[in-house]
Amino acid sequence: MPALITIKKNHNHSLTCAESLAFLRPPLKVRDEFYTYFDSGIEITESIQYHESKLELKYGVVGAELANALLNPKYRTVAFWYKKWQTLNLGPRHGQGVVEVR
């Protein structure tokens, strides 16, 4: 039984609400900013707080900017970036390559 599916690009929900903005993927530029924080010795929670402070200075009183994952990535994203940064800069935390056996 053949069928015809028509897709309309009209959304039935707001695209600018905080919940929708939280699902956006941060660009590489934001990741690189966090890598510079990590290079300076700032860890996950402190780097998020520092980044939010920078956003507040740039945009004034923020609401939508803090919810926008394009500008302000979620904790889970920053934690993922931190683990990648650790592996690249400090080596693996466990497994092959931690201790060199001769």
The first five atom37 places (N, CA, C, CB, O) and aatype in JSON, in Angstrom:
{
  "aatype": [12, 14, 0, 10, 9, 16, 9, 11, 11, 2, 8, 2, 8, 15, 10, 16, 4, 0, 6, 15, 10, 0, 13, 10, 1, 14, 14, 10, 11, 19, 1, 3, 6, 13, 18, 16, 18, 13, 3, 15, 7, 9, 6, 9, 16, 6, 15, 9, 5, 18, 8, 6, 15, 11, 10, 6, 10, 11, 18, 7, 19, 19, 7, 0, 6, 10, 0, 2, 0, 10, 10, 2, 14, 11, 18, 1, 16, 19, 0, 13, 17, 18, 11, 11, 17, 5, 16, 10, 2, 10, 7, 14, 1, 8, 7, 5, 7, 19, 19, 6, 19, 1],
  "atom_mask": [
    [1, 1, 1, 1, 1],
    [1, 1, 1, 1, 1],
    [1, 1, 1, 1, 1],
    [1, 1, 1, 1, 1],
    [1, 1, 1, 1, 1],
    [1, 1, 1, 1, 1],
    [1, 1, 1, 1, 1],
    [1, 1, 1, 1, 1],
    [1, 1, 1, 1, 1],
    [1, 1, 1, 1, 1],
    [1, 1, 1, 1, 1],
    [1, 1, 1, 1, 1],
    [1, 1, 1, 1, 1],
    [1, 1, 1, 1, 1],
    [1, 1, 1, 1, 1],
    [1, 1, 1, 1, 1],
    [1, 1, 1, 1, 1],
    [1, 1, 1, 1, 1],
    [1, 1, 1, 1, 1],
    [1, 1, 1, 1, 1],
    [1, 1, 1, 1, 1],
    [1, 1, 1, 1, 1],
    [1, 1, 1, 1, 1],
    [1, 1, 1, 1, 1],
    [1, 1, 1, 1, 1],
    [1, 1, 1, 1, 1],
    [1, 1, 1, 1, 1],
    [1, 1, 1, 1, 1],
    [1, 1, 1, 1, 1],
    [1, 1, 1, 1, 1],
    [1, 1, 1, 1, 1],
    [1, 1, 1, 1, 1],
    [1, 1, 1, 1, 1],
    [1, 1, 1, 1, 1],
    [1, 1, 1, 1, 1],
    [1, 1, 1, 1, 1],
    [1, 1, 1, 1, 1],
    [1, 1, 1, 1, 1],
    [1, 1, 1, 1, 1],
    [1, 1, 1, 1, 1],
    [1, 1, 1, 0, 1],
    [1, 1, 1, 1, 1],
    [1, 1, 1, 1, 1],
    [1, 1, 1, 1, 1],
    [1, 1, 1, 1, 1],
    [1, 1, 1, 1, 1],
    [1, 1, 1, 1, 1],
    [1, 1, 1, 1, 1],
    [1, 1, 1, 1, 1],
    [1, 1, 1, 1, 1],
    [1, 1, 1, 1, 1],
    [1, 1, 1, 1, 1],
    [1, 1, 1, 1, 1],
    [1, 1, 1, 1, 1],
    [1, 1, 1, 1, 1],
    [1, 1, 1, 1, 1],
    [1, 1, 1, 1, 1],
    [1, 1, 1, 1, 1],
    [1, 1, 1, 1, 1],
    [1, 1, 1, 0, 1],
    [1, 1, 1, 1, 1],
    [1, 1, 1, 1, 1],
    [1, 1, 1, 0, 1],
    [1, 1, 1, 1, 1],
    [1, 1, 1, 1, 1],
    [1, 1, 1, 1, 1],
    [1, 1, 1, 1, 1],
    [1, 1, 1, 1, 1],
    [1, 1, 1, 1, 1],
    [1, 1, 1, 1, 1],
    [1, 1, 1, 1, 1],
    [1, 1, 1, 1, 1],
    [1, 1, 1, 1, 1],
    [1, 1, 1, 1, 1],
    [1, 1, 1, 1, 1],
    [1, 1, 1, 1, 1],
    [1, 1, 1, 1, 1],
    [1, 1, 1, 1, 1],
    [1, 1, 1, 1, 1],
    [1, 1, 1, 1, 1],
    [1, 1, 1, 1, 1],
    [1, 1, 1, 1, 1],
    [1, 1, 1, 1, 1],
    [1, 1, 1, 1, 1],
    [1, 1, 1, 1, 1],
    [1, 1, 1, 1, 1],
    [1, 1, 1, 1, 1],
    [1, 1, 1, 1, 1],
    [1, 1, 1, 1, 1],
    [1, 1, 1, 1, 1],
    [1, 1, 1, 0, 1],
    [1, 1, 1, 1, 1],
    [1, 1, 1, 1, 1],
    [1, 1, 1, 1, 1],
    [1, 1, 1, 0, 1],
    [1, 1, 1, 1, 1],
    [1, 1, 1, 0, 1],
    [1, 1, 1, 1, 1],
    [1, 1, 1, 1, 1],
    [1, 1, 1, 1, 1],
    [1, 1, 1, 1, 1],
    [1, 1, 1, 1, 1]
  ],
  "atom_positions": [
    [[0.84, -1.16, 0.0], [0.0, 0.0, 0.0], [0.9, 1.24, 0.0], [-0.96, -0.01, 1.22], [1.46, 1.57, 1.04]],
    [[1.05, 1.93, -1.11], [1.88, 3.12, -1.19], [1.26, 4.29, -0.42], [2.11, 3.52, -2.65], [0.05, 4.39, -0.27]],
    [[2.14, 5.16, 0.05], [1.68, 6.33, 0.8], [2.49, 7.55, 0.38], [1.82, 6.09, 2.34], [3.61, 7.43, -0.1]],
    [[1.91, 8.7, 0.56], [2.56, 9.96, 0.26], [2.7, 10.74, 1.55], [1.76, 10.77, -0.82], [1.71, 11.0, 2.24]],
    [[3.93, 11.12, 1.9], [4.19, 11.88, 3.13], [4.62, 13.27, 2.73], [5.28, 11.19, 4.01], [5.55, 13.46, 1.94]],
    [[3.93, 14.27, 3.29], [4.25, 15.66, 3.02], [4.81, 16.27, 4.3], [2.99, 16.45, 2.52], [4.17, 16.22, 5.35]],
    [[6.0, 16.84, 4.21], [6.64, 17.46, 5.37], [6.56, 18.97, 5.21], [8.12, 17.0, 5.53], [7.02, 19.53, 4.22]],
    [[5.97, 19.61, 6.2], [5.88, 21.07, 6.21], [6.9, 21.6, 7.21], [4.43, 21.56, 6.56], [7.09, 21.02, 8.28]],
    [[7.52, 22.68, 6.87], [8.56, 23.23, 7.73], [8.01, 24.22, 8.76], [9.62, 23.9, 6.88], [8.74, 25.1, 9.21]],
    [[6.77, 24.09, 9.11], [6.17, 24.95, 10.12], [6.25, 24.25, 11.47], [4.71, 25.29, 9.76], [5.78, 23.12, 11.62]],
    [[6.83, 24.91, 12.44], [6.94, 24.33, 13.78], [5.68, 24.67, 14.59], [8.21, 24.85, 14.5], [5.11, 25.75, 14.44]],
    [[5.27, 23.75, 15.43], [4.1, 23.99, 16.27], [4.53, 24.36, 17.7], [3.2, 22.74, 16.29], [3.73, 24.28, 18.63]],
    [[5.79, 24.78, 17.84], [6.31, 25.2, 19.13], [7.29, 26.35, 18.9], [6.99, 24.02, 19.89], [7.74, 26.57, 17.78]],
    [[7.61, 27.05, 19.96], [8.53, 28.18, 19.85], [9.96, 27.68, 19.68], [8.43, 29.09, 21.09], [10.39, 26.74, 20.36]],
    [[10.68, 28.31, 18.77], [12.08, 27.93, 18.55], [13.04, 28.77, 19.38], [12.43, 28.07, 17.07], [14.24, 28.49, 19.42]],
    [[12.53, 29.79, 20.04], [13.4, 30.68, 20.8], [13.19, 30.56, 22.31], [13.17, 32.11, 20.38], [13.7, 31.39, 23.06]],
    [[12.48, 29.55, 22.76], [12.31, 29.37, 24.2], [13.58, 28.72, 24.76], [11.05, 28.5, 24.52], [14.37, 28.14, 24.02]],
    [[13.76, 28.82, 26.06], [14.97, 28.33, 26.71], [15.18, 26.84, 26.46], [14.91, 28.59, 28.21], [16.31, 26.39, 26.27]],
    [[14.12, 26.08, 26.46], [14.24, 24.63, 26.25], [14.76, 24.31, 24.85], [12.89, 23.94, 26.48], [15.61, 23.44, 24.69]],
    [[14.26, 25.01, 23.85], [14.71, 24.78, 22.48], [16.16, 25.21, 22.29], [13.81, 25.52, 21.49], [16.93, 24.53, 21.62]],
    [[16.53, 26.35, 22.88], [17.89, 26.86, 22.74], [18.92, 25.95, 23.4], [17.97, 28.26, 23.33], [20.08, 25.94, 23.0]],
    [[18.5, 25.2, 24.41], [19.41, 24.32, 25.14], [19.89, 23.14, 24.29], [18.75, 23.81, 26.4], [20.89, 22.51, 24.63]],
    [[19.19, 22.84, 23.2], [19.56, 21.7, 22.36], [20.5, 22.06, 21.22], [18.33, 21.06, 21.81], [20.89, 21.19, 20.45]],
    [[20.85, 23.33, 21.09], [21.74, 23.75, 20.01], [23.17, 23.29, 20.29], [21.69, 25.28, 19.83], [23.57, 23.18, 21.45]],
    [[23.92, 23.02, 19.25], [25.3, 22.54, 19.39], [26.25, 23.74, 19.36], [25.66, 21.52, 18.26], [26.2, 24.53, 18.42]],
    [[27.1, 23.87, 20.37], [28.04, 25.0, 20.39], [29.06, 24.9, 19.25], [28.77, 25.07, 21.74], [29.49, 23.8, 18.89]],
    [[29.45, 26.04, 18.68], [30.44, 26.0, 17.6], [31.85, 25.73, 18.14], [30.43, 27.33, 16.83], [32.09, 25.8, 19.35]],
    [[32.77, 25.41, 17.24], [34.15, 25.11, 17.62], [34.82, 26.3, 18.31], [34.95, 24.71, 16.39], [35.7, 26.11, 19.15]],
    [[34.4, 27.51, 17.96], [34.96, 28.71, 18.59], [34.74, 28.69, 20.1], [34.32, 29.97, 17.98], [35.64, 29.05, 20.86]],
    [[33.57, 28.27, 20.53], [33.26, 28.21, 21.97], [34.08, 27.1, 22.62], [31.73, 27.96, 22.2], [34.59, 27.27, 23.73]],
    [[34.22, 25.96, 21.94], [35.05, 24.88, 22.48], [36.49, 25.35, 22.67], [35.01, 23.65, 21.54], [37.12, 25.05, 23.68]],
    [[37.0, 26.09, 21.69], [38.37, 26.59, 21.79], [38.53, 27.58, 22.93], [38.77, 27.25, 20.48], [39.59, 27.64, 23.56]],
    [[37.48, 28.37, 23.22], [37.52, 29.26, 24.38], [37.68, 28.44, 25.66], [36.25, 30.13, 24.45], [38.47, 28.8, 26.54]],
    [[36.94, 27.35, 25.76], [37.04, 26.51, 26.95], [38.4, 25.82, 27.02], [35.91, 25.46, 26.97], [38.94, 25.62, 28.11]],
    [[38.96, 25.45, 25.88], [40.3, 24.87, 25.89], [41.32, 25.87, 26.44], [40.71, 24.43, 24.46], [42.26, 25.47, 27.14]],
    [[41.16, 27.16, 26.13], [42.08, 28.15, 26.7], [41.88, 28.29, 28.21], [41.88, 29.52, 26.02], [42.84, 28.52, 28.94]],
    [[40.65, 28.14, 28.68], [40.41, 28.16, 30.13], [41.13, 26.97, 30.78], [38.88, 28.11, 30.44], [41.78, 27.12, 31.81]],
    [[41.0, 25.8, 30.16], [41.64, 24.6, 30.7], [43.16, 24.75, 30.68], [41.21, 23.35, 29.89], [43.84, 24.33, 31.62]],
    [[43.7, 25.36, 29.61], [45.14, 25.61, 29.54], [45.61, 26.51, 30.67], [45.5, 26.23, 28.19], [46.75, 26.41, 31.11]],
    [[44.73, 27.39, 31.13], [45.07, 28.31, 32.22], [44.94, 27.66, 33.6], [44.18, 29.53, 32.16], [45.24, 28.3, 34.61]],
    [[44.5, 26.41, 33.64], [44.36, 25.71, 34.91], [42.97, 25.76, 35.51], [0.0, 0.0, 0.0], [42.77, 25.34, 36.65]],
    [[42.01, 26.28, 34.76], [40.63, 26.35, 35.24], [39.93, 25.05, 34.88], [39.88, 27.59, 34.64], [40.0, 24.61, 33.74]],
    [[39.27, 24.43, 35.85], [38.57, 23.17, 35.59], [37.13, 23.41, 35.19], [38.63, 22.26, 36.82], [36.75, 24.55, 34.91]],
    [[36.32, 22.37, 35.16], [34.99, 22.4, 34.55], [34.07, 23.47, 35.15], [34.34, 21.05, 34.69], [33.65, 24.39, 34.45]],
    [[33.76, 23.35, 36.43], [32.78, 24.25, 37.05], [33.25, 25.7, 37.03], [32.49, 23.83, 38.48], [32.47, 26.6, 36.73]],
    [[34.51, 25.91, 37.34], [35.04, 27.27, 37.34], [35.04, 27.87, 35.94], [36.47, 27.29, 37.91], [34.76, 29.06, 35.77]],
    [[35.33, 27.05, 34.93], [35.34, 27.56, 33.56], [33.93, 27.94, 33.11], [35.93, 26.51, 32.61], [33.76, 28.92, 32.38]],
    [[32.94, 27.18, 33.52], [31.55, 27.52, 33.18], [31.16, 28.83, 33.84], [30.58, 26.38, 33.62], [30.56, 29.69, 33.2]],
    [[31.5, 29.0, 35.11], [31.19, 30.25, 35.82], [31.9, 31.43, 35.19], [31.57, 30.14, 37.3], [31.32, 32.5, 35.02]],
    [[33.16, 31.24, 34.84], [33.93, 32.32, 34.21], [33.32, 32.69, 32.86], [35.4, 31.9, 34.02], [33.18, 33.87, 32.54]],
    [[32.95, 31.68, 32.07], [32.35, 31.93, 30.76], [31.01, 32.67, 30.9], [32.15, 30.6, 30.0], [30.72, 33.58, 30.12]],
    [[30.2, 32.27, 31.87], [28.93, 32.96, 32.1], [29.16, 34.41, 32.51], [28.1, 32.24, 33.19], [28.41, 35.29, 32.1]],
    [[30.19, 34.66, 33.3], [30.53, 36.04, 33.68], [30.9, 36.86, 32.46], [31.68, 36.06, 34.7], [30.51, 38.03, 32.35]],
    [[31.66, 36.26, 31.55], [32.01, 36.96, 30.31], [30.76, 37.28, 29.49], [32.98, 36.12, 29.48], [30.65, 38.36, 28.92]],
    [[29.82, 36.34, 29.44], [28.58, 36.58, 28.7], [27.78, 37.71, 29.34], [27.73, 35.31, 28.65], [27.21, 38.55, 28.63]],
    [[27.73, 37.74, 30.67], [27.0, 38.8, 31.37], [27.62, 40.16, 31.08], [26.99, 38.54, 32.87], [26.9, 41.13, 30.9]],
    [[28.95, 40.23, 31.03], [29.61, 41.5, 30.71], [29.32, 41.91, 29.27], [31.12, 41.39, 30.93], [29.14, 43.09, 28.98]],
    [[29.29, 40.94, 28.37], [29.09, 41.24, 26.95], [27.65, 41.63, 26.63], [29.48, 40.05, 26.12], [27.42, 42.57, 25.87]],
    [[26.68, 40.92, 27.23], [25.28, 41.13, 26.88], [24.48, 41.89, 27.94], [24.64, 39.82, 26.62], [23.3, 42.15, 27.73]],
    [[25.09, 42.24, 29.06], [24.35, 42.88, 30.13], [23.55, 41.84, 30.89], [0.0, 0.0, 0.0], [24.04, 40.73, 31.13]],
    [[22.35, 42.19, 31.28], [21.5, 41.24, 31.98], [21.07, 40.18, 30.97], [20.26, 41.95, 32.64], [20.43, 40.49, 29.97]],
    [[21.41, 38.94, 31.25], [21.15, 37.88, 30.27], [20.13, 36.9, 30.81], [22.43, 37.14, 29.91], [20.06, 36.64, 32.01]],
    [[19.35, 36.36, 29.93], [18.42, 35.3, 30.24], [18.48, 34.3, 29.12], [0.0, 0.0, 0.0], [18.84, 33.13, 29.32]],
    [[18.13, 34.76, 27.94], [18.14, 33.89, 26.77], [19.55, 33.5, 26.38], [17.44, 34.56, 25.59], [19.77, 32.39, 25.89]],
    [[20.52, 34.39, 26.6], [21.91, 34.07, 26.24], [22.46, 32.93, 27.09], [22.79, 35.31, 26.4], [23.2, 32.08, 26.58]],
    [[22.11, 32.9, 28.38], [22.58, 31.82, 29.23], [21.92, 30.49, 28.88], [22.32, 32.15, 30.7], [22.52, 29.43, 29.06]],
    [[20.71, 30.53, 28.38], [20.0, 29.31, 28.0], [20.43, 28.83, 26.61], [18.49, 29.55, 28.01], [20.24, 27.66, 26.27]],
    [[21.02, 29.72, 25.83], [21.41, 29.39, 24.46], [22.71, 28.58, 24.47], [21.58, 30.67, 23.62], [23.76, 29.1, 24.83]],
    [[22.63, 27.33, 24.09], [23.8, 26.45, 24.09], [24.82, 26.84, 23.03], [23.37, 25.01, 23.89], [25.97, 26.39, 23.09]],
    [[24.43, 27.65, 22.05], [25.4, 28.16, 21.08], [26.43, 29.06, 21.76], [24.69, 28.92, 19.96], [27.6, 29.08, 21.38]],
    [[25.98, 29.8, 22.78], [26.86, 30.71, 23.51], [27.35, 30.13, 24.82], [26.15, 32.01, 23.76], [28.49, 30.35, 25.21]],
    [[26.49, 29.4, 25.49], [26.76, 28.89, 26.83], [26.48, 27.39, 26.88], [25.91, 29.65, 27.89], [25.35, 26.98, 27.15]],
    [[27.5, 26.58, 26.62], [27.28, 25.13, 26.58], [26.9, 24.56, 27.94], [28.52, 24.43, 26.06], [27.25, 25.12, 28.98]],
    [[26.21, 23.46, 27.92], [25.77, 22.79, 29.14], [26.95, 22.11, 29.83], [24.67, 21.75, 28.81], [28.0, 21.88, 29.22]],
    [[26.77, 21.79, 31.1], [27.82, 21.15, 31.9], [28.32, 19.87, 31.24], [27.31, 20.85, 33.32], [29.52, 19.62, 31.19]],
    [[27.4, 19.09, 30.75], [27.76, 17.81, 30.14], [28.7, 17.99, 28.95], [26.51, 17.06, 29.7], [29.63, 17.21, 28.76]],
    [[28.44, 19.02, 28.14], [29.29, 19.32, 27.0], [30.68, 19.74, 27.44], [28.66, 20.4, 26.13], [31.68, 19.27, 26.9]],
    [[30.73, 20.63, 28.44], [32.03, 21.12, 28.93], [32.81, 19.98, 29.57], [31.83, 22.27, 29.94], [34.03, 19.91, 29.41]],
    [[32.14, 19.08, 30.28], [32.82, 17.93, 30.88], [33.41, 17.03, 29.79], [31.84, 17.13, 31.77], [34.51, 16.52, 29.95]],
    [[32.68, 16.84, 28.7], [33.18, 16.05, 27.57], [34.41, 16.7, 26.97], [32.09, 15.88, 26.49], [35.41, 16.03, 26.7]],
    [[34.36, 18.03, 26.77], [35.51, 18.76, 26.24], [36.7, 18.65, 27.17], [35.15, 20.23, 26.0], [37.84, 18.52, 26.72]],
    [[36.45, 18.72, 28.48], [37.53, 18.66, 29.46], [38.24, 17.3, 29.4], [37.0, 18.92, 30.88], [39.47, 17.23, 29.46]],
    [[37.45, 16.23, 29.29], [38.07, 14.9, 29.18], [38.9, 14.77, 27.92], [36.99, 13.81, 29.21], [39.98, 14.18, 27.95]],
    [[38.41, 15.31, 26.8], [39.18, 15.3, 25.56], [40.45, 16.12, 25.72], [38.34, 15.83, 24.38], [41.52, 15.7, 25.28]],
    [[40.34, 17.29, 26.34], [41.5, 18.16, 26.55], [42.52, 17.46, 27.45], [41.06, 19.51, 27.19], [43.72, 17.51, 27.18]],
    [[42.05, 16.8, 28.5], [42.95, 16.07, 29.4], [43.73, 15.01, 28.65], [42.16, 15.43, 30.54], [44.94, 14.9, 28.8]],
    [[43.04, 14.23, 27.84], [43.7, 13.16, 27.09], [44.73, 13.72, 26.12], [42.66, 12.32, 26.33], [45.82, 13.17, 25.98]],
    [[44.38, 14.81, 25.44], [45.3, 15.41, 24.48], [46.52, 16.04, 25.14], [44.59, 16.46, 23.66], [47.62, 15.96, 24.61]],
    [[46.33, 16.68, 26.31], [47.39, 17.45, 26.93], [48.09, 16.76, 28.09], [46.84, 18.73, 27.4], [49.25, 17.05, 28.37]],
    [[47.4, 15.86, 28.76], [47.97, 15.22, 29.94], [48.14, 13.72, 29.77], [47.11, 15.49, 31.14], [48.73, 13.06, 30.63]],
    [[47.64, 13.18, 28.68], [47.72, 11.75, 28.45], [46.5, 11.04, 29.01], [0.0, 0.0, 0.0], [45.67, 11.65, 29.69]],
    [[46.39, 9.75, 28.74], [45.23, 9.0, 29.22], [45.23, 8.84, 30.73], [45.19, 7.63, 28.56], [46.29, 8.82, 31.35]],
    [[44.06, 8.73, 31.32], [43.92, 8.58, 32.76], [44.02, 7.13, 33.2], [42.6, 9.17, 33.21], [44.32, 6.85, 34.36]],
    [[43.76, 6.2, 32.27], [43.84, 4.78, 32.59], [44.06, 4.01, 31.29], [42.55, 4.3, 33.32], [43.9, 4.55, 30.2]],
    [[44.42, 2.76, 31.43], [44.6, 1.91, 30.26], [45.97, 2.07, 29.61], [0.0, 0.0, 0.0], [46.95, 2.45, 30.26]],
    [[46.02, 1.76, 28.33], [47.26, 1.78, 27.57], [47.85, 3.2, 27.52], [47.02, 1.25, 26.15], [47.15, 4.15, 27.17]],
    [[49.11, 3.33, 27.85], [49.78, 4.64, 27.75], [49.92, 5.37, 29.07], [0.0, 0.0, 0.0], [50.58, 6.41, 29.12]],
    [[49.32, 4.86, 30.16], [49.43, 5.53, 31.45], [50.82, 5.34, 32.03], [48.38, 5.02, 32.42], [51.48, 6.31, 32.4]],
    [[51.26, 4.11, 32.11], [52.57, 3.79, 32.65], [53.35, 3.07, 31.56], [52.47, 2.92, 33.94], [52.88, 2.09, 30.97]],
    [[54.53, 3.57, 31.31], [55.36, 2.95, 30.29], [56.19, 1.85, 30.94], [56.26, 4.0, 29.59], [56.98, 2.11, 31.84]],
    [[56.02, 0.62, 30.48], [56.74, -0.54, 31.02], [57.9, -0.85, 30.08], [55.79, -1.79, 31.19], [57.73, -0.95, 28.87]],
    [[59.08, -1.01, 30.68], [60.27, -1.32, 29.86], [60.8, -2.67, 30.21], [61.36, -0.27, 30.06], [61.79, -3.11, 29.63]]
  ]
}
